Amino acid sequence: MNPSRCRILAVGKVRRGWIQDGIALYCKRLPGLEIIEIRDSTPDKEAESIRANLRSDEHLIALMEEGVAVGSIPFAQRLETLGNQRLAFVIGGADGLTPALKQGAQWQLSLSPMTFPHELARLMLIEQLFRAQAILQGSPYHRA
């Protein structure tokens, strides 16, 4: 997994300081990972902004509660199979992603069957990207 081939397109700003600190910590460990913040609006306008920010060569990975939940090791393995392809992880706002955006995703991923605030989902995703990298590199960070 190459962090410089991954981007996170996330609706909304991170306002909580402790979440900002956590994101900053993992971003230092994942050099090259890019986070694009999409302005909060209606789901349709957010989807339009997400599409405008997607690159033509990126695989869209939609984070959604009805997506497929995977453990950390299968997540890392899936990222490894994607090789050097460019990935865009998309986190919707309070009202989630539009059905069209969800259907257009190459991978519909769930971090949990529970619902989390978008700020916390962003931190959890970044930690899982770091964990996936650690798993693939054989680092002791992941103890399972």
C-alpha positions as CSV (number, residue, x, y, z in Angstrom):
1,M,0.0,0.0,0.0
2,N,1.4,3.3,-1.0
3,P,-0.1,6.3,0.9
4,S,0.8,8.7,-1.9
5,R,-1.6,6.8,-4.1
6,C,-4.5,7.3,-1.6
7,R,-6.7,10.3,-1.1
8,I,-9.5,10.9,1.3
9,L,-12.4,13.1,0.1
10,A,-14.3,14.0,3.3
11,V,-17.3,16.2,3.7
12,G,-17.0,18.8,6.5
13,K,-14.2,20.1,8.7
14,V,-12.6,18.5,11.7
15,R,-13.4,20.8,14.6
16,R,-12.5,18.7,17.6
17,G,-8.9,19.3,18.7
18,W,-8.3,15.7,19.9
19,I,-9.4,14.4,16.5
20,Q,-7.2,16.9,14.7
21,D,-4.3,15.7,16.8
22,G,-5.0,12.1,16.0
23,I,-5.3,12.8,12.3
24,A,-2.0,14.8,12.4
25,L,-0.2,11.9,14.1
26,Y,-1.2,9.4,11.5
27,C,-0.7,11.7,8.6
28,K,2.9,12.1,9.7
29,R,3.2,8.3,9.5
30,L,1.6,8.2,6.1
31,P,3.6,10.7,4.0
32,G,1.9,11.5,0.8
33,L,-1.7,10.8,2.0
34,E,-3.8,13.7,0.8
35,I,-7.1,14.8,2.5
36,I,-9.5,17.0,0.6
37,E,-12.3,18.6,2.6
38,I,-15.6,19.1,0.8
39,R,-17.9,21.8,2.0
40,D,-21.0,20.8,3.9
41,S,-24.1,21.2,1.9
42,T,-27.0,19.1,0.6
43,P,-26.1,15.5,-0.4
44,D,-26.5,16.3,-4.1
45,K,-24.2,19.3,-3.9
46,E,-21.7,17.3,-1.8
47,A,-21.8,14.5,-4.4
48,E,-21.2,17.1,-7.2
49,S,-18.2,18.4,-5.4
50,I,-16.9,14.9,-4.7
51,R,-17.2,14.0,-8.4
52,A,-15.4,17.3,-9.4
53,N,-12.5,16.3,-7.1
54,L,-12.2,12.7,-8.2
55,R,-9.4,12.0,-10.7
56,S,-10.3,9.9,-13.7
57,D,-7.7,7.2,-12.7
58,E,-8.9,6.8,-9.1
59,H,-10.9,3.9,-7.7
60,L,-13.8,5.3,-5.7
61,I,-14.2,3.7,-2.3
62,A,-17.3,4.8,-0.5
63,L,-17.5,4.6,3.2
64,M,-21.0,3.8,4.2
65,E,-22.7,1.9,7.1
66,E,-24.3,-0.5,4.7
67,G,-21.0,-1.3,3.0
68,V,-19.0,-4.5,3.5
69,A,-17.3,-4.6,6.9
70,V,-13.8,-6.2,6.9
71,G,-11.2,-6.8,9.5
72,S,-7.9,-5.1,9.5
73,I,-6.0,-7.9,7.9
74,P,-8.5,-8.5,5.0
75,F,-8.5,-4.7,4.6
76,A,-4.7,-4.7,4.2
77,Q,-4.8,-7.6,1.8
78,R,-7.4,-5.9,-0.3
79,L,-5.3,-2.8,-0.5
80,E,-2.3,-4.9,-1.5
81,T,-4.3,-6.5,-4.3
82,L,-5.1,-3.0,-5.6
83,G,-1.3,-2.5,-6.0
84,N,-0.3,0.9,-7.3
85,Q,-3.8,1.9,-8.4
86,R,-5.0,5.3,-7.2
87,L,-7.6,5.2,-4.5
88,A,-10.1,7.8,-3.3
89,F,-11.8,7.0,0.0
90,V,-15.0,9.1,0.3
91,I,-16.6,10.0,3.6
92,G,-20.0,11.7,3.4
93,G,-21.5,14.3,5.6
94,A,-24.3,14.1,8.1
95,D,-26.8,12.9,5.5
96,G,-24.4,10.4,4.0
97,L,-23.6,9.8,0.3
98,T,-26.1,9.9,-2.5
99,P,-27.3,6.6,-3.9
100,A,-25.7,7.3,-7.3
101,L,-22.3,8.0,-5.6
102,K,-22.6,4.8,-3.6
103,Q,-23.5,2.8,-6.7
104,G,-20.6,4.2,-8.7
105,A,-18.1,3.1,-6.1
106,Q,-15.8,0.2,-6.9
107,W,-15.8,-0.7,-3.2
108,Q,-18.5,0.0,-0.7
109,L,-16.8,-0.2,2.7
110,S,-18.1,0.0,6.2
111,L,-15.9,0.8,9.1
112,S,-18.6,-0.6,11.4
113,P,-22.3,-1.3,11.4
114,M,-22.5,1.6,13.9
115,T,-22.8,5.2,12.7
116,F,-20.0,7.6,13.6
117,P,-19.6,11.4,13.2
118,H,-17.7,12.1,9.9
119,E,-14.7,13.5,12.0
120,L,-14.3,10.3,13.9
121,A,-14.8,8.2,10.7
122,R,-11.9,10.2,9.1
123,L,-9.6,9.4,12.1
124,M,-10.6,5.7,12.1
125,L,-10.0,5.4,8.4
126,I,-6.6,7.0,8.6
127,E,-5.6,4.8,11.5
128,Q,-6.7,1.7,9.5
129,L,-4.7,2.9,6.5
130,F,-1.6,3.1,8.8
131,R,-2.5,-0.3,10.3
132,A,-2.8,-1.8,6.8
133,Q,0.6,-0.5,5.9
134,A,2.1,-1.9,9.2
135,I,0.5,-5.3,8.5
136,L,1.9,-5.4,5.0
137,Q,5.3,-4.4,6.2
138,G,5.3,-6.9,9.1
139,S,5.5,-4.1,11.7
140,P,4.7,-5.0,15.3
141,Y,2.1,-2.2,15.4
142,H,-0.7,-4.7,14.6
143,R,-1.0,-7.4,17.2
144,A,-3.7,-9.9,16.3
